[in-house]
Amino acid sequence: MKTYDDPELQAIANKLSSDDPGIRRVAVLELVDTGDPDAVELVIHALQDPDTHVRQEAAKVVDEFEAEDMADALIAALSDSDETVRNAAAHALADLKDPAAAEPLLQALETSTDSFVVSGILRALKPLRTQEAQRPALTRLADADAQVRREAVGVIGWLKQPENLPALVETAQHDAEPEVRRAATGALVYANPSQVGQALIGLLSDAHWQVRCEAANSLAKLDYQAAVPALITATSDDLWQVREKAVDALGKLGSVEAIPVLGECAADTMSNLRKAAIGALGTIAHSDGRPYVVTALDDPDPDVRKLARWAISKLDAAA
C-alpha cells in the first residue's frame, strides 16, 4: 500500500493493513471523516479485503466519495462471494449517480451474464438517464430473469423516449411476472394519453391486483378522461385495494359522472374506501356530492369525519 503525506490518512492506511479485521473495519468508518480525495484509493482497497465485514462496510460508505474509479470497484463487488456485500454494492451503485460511471457500467452490462450483476448495473444506470443505455435495456426486456426485466423497465421509463412506448406497452400487457407488468404500467405515465390510454384501460382488468392498481394511478396521472367509465366499473373490483385506487383516480379526474358511485363507496364497510370516496368528492367539489359528504360527518371512523369536514370546506369554497 502506498505512503500518504497526510498523517491522518497514513494512520488509517496502517490500520487497513492490520491483521485484525475489526481494526480494518473501524478504519473504513474513519475514512468517511477525512474528506481527503486520496481516501478513495483506500476505500477501493477495502472493497477487496479478505474479510466479509470489512468489504461490506466499504460498500456502505462508498457513496460518500466521488470518483470514476469507484464505479469499477463497485461493479466488481457485485460478484463478491458474500451476498451481503453484493447487496451493499448494488445499493451503493444505485446511489452513486455519477455521470462518469455511465461508461464502465455500460461496458460491464455488455459482458455480464449474472442476473444479480445485470440488475445492479441497470439500477445504477437508471438515474443517469444516458441514451446509450436504451438499446441494452430494451434487449434485457427479454431476459429470463424477472428482476432484470423490471430494472430494464426502470431504465427505459426514465429515458422517456416515445419510440420505447410500444415495448413498454407490450411488457405491461404480456410479461409473465406481475411485478414487471406493474413496473411497465407505471412507466407509461410519461406518454401522451392518446398513445397509451386504451392500453391502460385494458390493464384495469389484469389478472394481478397490483397491476390494476397501477393502471388506475397511471390513468389519473395522465388525466385520461376517456377512462372514467372503466374506472367506475373498477370501483366494483373484487379487491378493495383496486376499488380504492379507482375511486382516487376518479377524484383526480374530477369526474362529476362518477359522483353517485363515489357516494355508494362512501357508505362501504371498508373505512379505507370510505376515506378515498370522501376525499374524491371533496376534490371534485360538485354540489351533487354534498349529501354523501354530510352523511360522512357522522361516520364512526374519525379519519373519515375529518376528511368529510375538509370536503365540506371544498364544497363551500366551490359554491
VEXDREN-2710 file (C-alpha; in Angstrom, 1 decimal):
% VEXDREN-2710
k/r/px/py/pz
1/MET/0.0/0.0/0.0
2/LYS/1.3/3.5/-0.9
3/THR/2.6/6.0/1.6
4/TYR/0.5/9.2/2.2
5/ASP/1.7/12.6/3.1
6/ASP/-1.3/13.3/5.4
7/PRO/-0.6/11.8/8.8
8/GLU/-4.3/11.0/9.5
9/LEU/-4.7/9.2/6.2
10/GLN/-1.5/7.3/6.7
11/ALA/-2.7/6.2/10.2
12/ILE/-5.9/4.9/8.6
13/ALA/-3.9/3.1/5.9
14/ASN/-1.8/1.4/8.6
15/LYS/-5.0/0.2/10.2
16/LEU/-6.2/-1.2/6.9
17/SER/-3.0/-3.3/6.8
18/SER/-3.7/-4.7/10.3
19/ASP/-4.1/-8.4/10.8
20/ASP/-7.2/-7.7/12.9
21/PRO/-10.4/-7.4/10.7
22/GLY/-12.1/-5.4/13.5
23/ILE/-9.4/-2.7/13.2
24/ARG/-9.7/-2.7/9.5
25/ARG/-13.4/-2.3/9.7
26/VAL/-13.0/0.7/12.1
27/ALA/-10.5/2.2/9.6
28/VAL/-13.1/2.1/6.9
29/LEU/-15.5/4.1/9.0
30/GLU/-12.7/6.6/9.8
31/LEU/-12.2/7.2/6.1
32/VAL/-15.6/8.9/5.8
33/ASP/-14.5/11.6/8.2
34/THR/-11.2/12.5/6.4
35/GLY/-12.7/14.3/3.4
36/ASP/-9.5/13.6/1.6
37/PRO/-9.8/12.7/-2.1
38/ASP/-6.9/10.2/-1.6
39/ALA/-9.2/8.3/0.7
40/VAL/-10.9/6.9/-2.4
41/GLU/-8.0/4.6/-3.0
42/LEU/-8.2/3.2/0.5
43/VAL/-12.0/2.6/0.1
44/ILE/-11.4/0.6/-3.1
45/HIS/-8.7/-1.3/-1.3
46/ALA/-11.1/-2.1/1.5
47/LEU/-13.7/-3.4/-1.1
48/GLN/-11.1/-6.2/-1.9
49/ASP/-10.4/-7.0/1.8
50/PRO/-10.4/-10.8/2.6
51/ASP/-12.9/-10.2/5.5
52/THR/-16.6/-10.0/4.6
53/HIS/-17.5/-7.4/7.2
54/VAL/-14.8/-5.1/6.0
55/ARG/-15.9/-5.3/2.4
56/GLN/-19.5/-4.8/3.5
57/GLU/-18.6/-1.7/5.4
58/ALA/-16.6/-0.3/2.5
59/ALA/-19.6/-0.8/0.1
60/LYS/-21.8/1.0/2.6
61/VAL/-19.6/4.1/2.8
62/VAL/-18.6/4.3/-0.9
63/ASP/-21.4/6.7/-1.8
64/GLU/-19.7/9.3/0.4
65/PHE/-16.9/9.6/-2.2
66/GLU/-16.9/10.9/-5.8
67/ALA/-14.6/9.2/-8.2
68/GLU/-14.8/7.5/-11.6
69/ASP/-12.8/4.5/-10.2
70/MET/-15.4/3.9/-7.6
71/ALA/-17.9/2.5/-10.2
72/ASP/-15.4/-0.1/-11.4
73/ALA/-14.7/-1.2/-7.9
74/LEU/-18.5/-1.5/-7.1
75/ILE/-19.2/-3.4/-10.3
76/ALA/-16.5/-5.9/-9.3
77/ALA/-18.1/-6.1/-5.8
78/LEU/-21.4/-7.2/-7.4
79/SER/-19.7/-10.5/-8.0
80/ASP/-18.5/-10.8/-4.4
81/SER/-18.7/-14.3/-2.8
82/ASP/-20.8/-12.9/0.0
83/GLU/-24.4/-12.0/-0.6
84/THR/-24.4/-9.1/1.9
85/VAL/-21.5/-7.5/0.2
86/ARG/-23.2/-7.9/-3.2
87/ASN/-26.3/-6.3/-1.9
88/ALA/-24.4/-3.4/-0.3
89/ALA/-22.5/-2.8/-3.6
90/ALA/-25.7/-2.8/-5.6
91/HIS/-27.3/-0.3/-3.2
92/ALA/-24.1/1.9/-3.4
93/LEU/-24.1/1.8/-7.2
94/ALA/-27.7/2.9/-7.3
95/ASP/-26.8/5.9/-5.0
96/LEU/-23.6/6.8/-6.8
97/LYS/-25.4/8.8/-9.5
98/ASP/-22.1/9.8/-11.1
99/PRO/-22.3/10.6/-14.8
100/ALA/-18.7/9.4/-15.2
101/ALA/-19.9/6.0/-14.1
102/ALA/-22.0/5.5/-17.2
103/GLU/-19.2/4.2/-19.4
104/PRO/-17.9/1.5/-17.1
105/LEU/-21.5/0.5/-16.2
106/LEU/-22.4/0.1/-19.9
107/GLN/-19.2/-1.8/-20.6
108/ALA/-20.0/-4.2/-17.8
109/LEU/-23.6/-4.6/-18.9
110/GLU/-22.4/-5.8/-22.4
111/THR/-20.4/-8.6/-20.9
112/SER/-22.2/-9.6/-17.7
113/THR/-24.3/-12.8/-17.6
114/ASP/-25.0/-13.0/-13.9
115/SER/-28.6/-11.8/-13.3
116/PHE/-27.8/-10.1/-10.0
117/VAL/-24.9/-8.2/-11.5
118/VAL/-27.0/-7.1/-14.5
119/SER/-29.9/-6.0/-12.2
120/GLY/-27.5/-3.9/-10.1
121/ILE/-25.9/-2.3/-13.2
122/LEU/-29.3/-1.4/-14.7
123/ARG/-30.5/0.0/-11.3
124/ALA/-27.4/2.2/-11.3
125/LEU/-27.9/3.4/-14.9
126/LYS/-31.5/4.5/-14.4
127/PRO/-30.9/7.8/-12.6
128/LEU/-28.0/8.6/-15.0
129/ARG/-30.5/8.8/-17.9
130/THR/-27.9/8.2/-20.5
131/GLN/-29.2/7.5/-24.0
132/GLU/-26.6/4.8/-24.5
133/ALA/-28.5/2.6/-22.0
134/GLN/-31.6/2.5/-24.2
135/ARG/-30.5/-0.3/-26.5
136/PRO/-29.2/-2.7/-23.9
137/ALA/-32.2/-2.0/-21.7
138/LEU/-34.6/-2.8/-24.5
139/THR/-32.7/-6.0/-25.1
140/ARG/-32.9/-7.0/-21.4
141/LEU/-36.7/-6.8/-21.6
142/ALA/-36.5/-10.4/-23.0
143/ASP/-34.2/-11.6/-20.2
144/ALA/-35.1/-14.8/-18.5
145/ASP/-34.8/-13.2/-15.0
146/ALA/-37.8/-11.1/-13.9
147/GLN/-35.7/-8.8/-11.7
148/VAL/-33.5/-7.9/-14.7
149/ARG/-36.6/-7.2/-16.8
150/ARG/-38.0/-5.0/-14.0
151/GLU/-34.8/-3.0/-13.8
152/ALA/-34.7/-2.7/-17.6
153/VAL/-38.2/-1.2/-17.5
154/GLY/-37.0/1.4/-15.0
155/VAL/-34.1/2.5/-17.3
156/ILE/-36.5/2.8/-20.3
157/GLY/-39.1/4.6/-18.3
158/TRP/-36.7/7.2/-17.0
159/LEU/-35.4/7.9/-20.5
160/LYS/-38.9/9.0/-21.6
161/GLN/-38.4/8.3/-25.3
162/PRO/-41.7/8.0/-27.3
163/GLU/-40.2/5.3/-29.5
164/ASN/-39.9/3.0/-26.5
165/LEU/-43.6/3.1/-25.7
166/PRO/-44.6/0.0/-27.8
167/ALA/-42.0/-2.1/-25.9
168/LEU/-43.3/-0.9/-22.6
169/VAL/-46.9/-1.5/-23.5
170/GLU/-46.1/-5.0/-24.7
171/THR/-44.3/-5.7/-21.4
172/ALA/-47.2/-4.2/-19.4
173/GLN/-49.7/-6.4/-21.2
174/HIS/-47.8/-9.7/-21.6
175/ASP/-44.9/-10.2/-19.2
176/ALA/-45.3/-13.3/-17.2
177/GLU/-44.3/-11.6/-13.9
178/PRO/-46.9/-9.3/-12.3
179/GLU/-44.2/-7.1/-10.7
180/VAL/-42.7/-6.5/-14.2
181/ARG/-46.1/-5.7/-15.6
182/ARG/-46.7/-3.3/-12.8
183/ALA/-43.4/-1.5/-13.3
184/ALA/-44.1/-1.2/-17.0
185/THR/-47.6/0.1/-16.3
186/GLY/-46.2/2.8/-14.0
187/ALA/-43.5/3.7/-16.6
188/LEU/-46.2/4.7/-19.2
189/VAL/-47.0/7.9/-17.4
190/TYR/-44.6/10.0/-19.5
191/ALA/-46.6/9.2/-22.7
192/ASN/-49.2/11.2/-24.4
193/PRO/-52.6/9.8/-23.1
194/SER/-53.7/9.1/-26.7
195/GLN/-50.8/6.8/-27.1
196/VAL/-51.3/4.5/-24.1
197/GLY/-54.7/5.4/-22.6
198/GLN/-56.6/2.4/-24.1
199/ALA/-53.8/0.0/-23.1
200/LEU/-54.0/1.3/-19.5
201/ILE/-57.8/0.8/-19.5
202/GLY/-57.2/-2.8/-20.6
203/LEU/-54.8/-3.2/-17.7
204/LEU/-57.6/-2.4/-15.3
205/SER/-58.6/-6.0/-16.0
206/ASP/-55.2/-7.5/-15.4
207/ALA/-55.1/-10.8/-13.5
208/HIS/-53.0/-9.3/-10.7
209/TRP/-54.5/-6.7/-8.4
210/GLN/-51.3/-4.6/-8.1
211/VAL/-51.2/-4.1/-11.9
212/ARG/-54.8/-3.0/-11.8
213/CYS/-54.0/-0.5/-9.0
214/GLU/-51.0/0.8/-11.0
215/ALA/-53.2/1.2/-14.1
216/ALA/-55.7/3.4/-12.2
217/ASN/-52.8/5.5/-10.8
218/SER/-51.4/6.0/-14.3
219/LEU/-54.7/6.9/-15.8
220/ALA/-55.2/9.6/-13.2
221/LYS/-51.7/11.0/-13.7
222/LEU/-52.3/11.2/-17.5
223/ASP/-55.6/12.9/-16.9
224/TYR/-57.2/10.5/-19.4
225/GLN/-60.9/11.4/-19.2
226/ALA/-61.9/8.6/-21.5
227/ALA/-61.0/6.2/-18.7
228/VAL/-63.9/7.4/-16.5
229/PRO/-66.4/4.6/-17.4
230/ALA/-63.8/1.9/-17.0
231/LEU/-62.7/3.4/-13.6
232/ILE/-66.3/3.4/-12.5
233/THR/-66.5/-0.3/-13.3
234/ALA/-63.3/-0.8/-11.4
235/THR/-65.0/0.5/-8.2
236/SER/-66.7/-2.9/-8.2
237/ASP/-63.4/-4.8/-8.3
238/ASP/-63.2/-7.9/-6.1
239/LEU/-60.4/-6.3/-4.1
240/TRP/-60.9/-3.2/-2.0
241/GLN/-57.3/-2.0/-2.8
242/VAL/-58.3/-1.7/-6.5
243/ARG/-61.6/-0.1/-5.7
244/GLU/-59.7/2.4/-3.6
245/LYS/-57.3/3.3/-6.4
246/ALA/-60.2/3.6/-8.9
247/VAL/-62.0/5.9/-6.5
248/ASP/-58.9/8.0/-6.0
249/ALA/-58.4/8.2/-9.8
250/LEU/-62.0/9.4/-10.4
251/GLY/-61.5/12.2/-7.9
252/LYS/-58.3/13.3/-9.5
253/LEU/-60.0/13.2/-12.9
254/GLY/-62.8/15.5/-11.4
255/SER/-65.5/13.1/-12.7
256/VAL/-68.9/14.5/-11.9
257/GLU/-70.4/11.5/-13.7
258/ALA/-68.9/9.3/-11.0
259/ILE/-70.4/11.1/-8.0
260/PRO/-73.3/8.5/-7.5
261/VAL/-70.8/5.6/-7.5
262/LEU/-68.5/7.6/-5.1
263/GLY/-71.5/8.1/-2.9
264/GLU/-72.0/4.4/-2.7
265/CYS/-68.3/3.9/-1.9
266/ALA/-68.7/6.5/0.9
267/ALA/-71.0/4.1/2.6
268/ASP/-68.8/1.0/2.2
269/THR/-68.0/-1.2/5.1
270/MET/-64.3/-0.7/4.5
271/SER/-63.1/2.5/6.1
272/ASN/-60.2/3.0/3.7
273/LEU/-62.7/3.0/0.8
274/ARG/-64.9/5.5/2.6
275/LYS/-61.9/7.8/3.1
276/ALA/-61.0/7.6/-0.5
277/ALA/-64.5/8.3/-1.6
278/ILE/-64.9/11.4/0.6
279/GLY/-61.5/12.6/-0.5
280/ALA/-62.6/12.2/-4.1
281/LEU/-65.9/14.0/-3.5
282/GLY/-64.0/16.9/-1.9
283/THR/-61.6/17.1/-4.8
284/ILE/-64.4/17.1/-7.3
285/ALA/-66.2/19.7/-5.2
286/HIS/-69.5/19.5/-7.0
287/SER/-72.8/20.2/-5.2
288/ASP/-74.2/16.8/-6.2
289/GLY/-71.7/15.2/-3.8
290/ARG/-72.7/17.3/-0.7
291/PRO/-75.4/14.8/0.6
292/TYR/-72.8/12.0/0.8
293/VAL/-70.2/14.2/2.5
294/VAL/-72.7/15.5/5.0
295/THR/-73.7/11.9/5.9
296/ALA/-70.0/11.1/6.4
297/LEU/-69.8/13.8/9.2
298/ASP/-71.3/11.1/11.5
299/ASP/-69.0/8.3/10.2
300/PRO/-67.7/6.0/13.0
301/ASP/-64.2/6.5/11.8
302/PRO/-62.6/9.8/12.9
303/ASP/-60.4/9.9/9.8
304/VAL/-63.5/9.8/7.6
305/ARG/-65.1/12.5/9.7
306/LYS/-62.0/14.7/9.4
307/LEU/-62.0/14.2/5.6
308/ALA/-65.7/15.0/5.5
309/ARG/-65.1/18.3/7.2
310/TRP/-62.4/19.1/4.7
311/ALA/-64.7/18.1/1.8
312/ILE/-67.4/20.4/3.2
313/SER/-64.9/23.3/3.1
314/LYS/-64.0/22.5/-0.5
315/LEU/-67.7/22.4/-1.4
316/ASP/-68.4/25.7/0.3
317/ALA/-65.4/27.3/-1.5
318/ALA/-66.7/26.0/-4.8
319/ALA/-70.2/27.2/-4.2
END
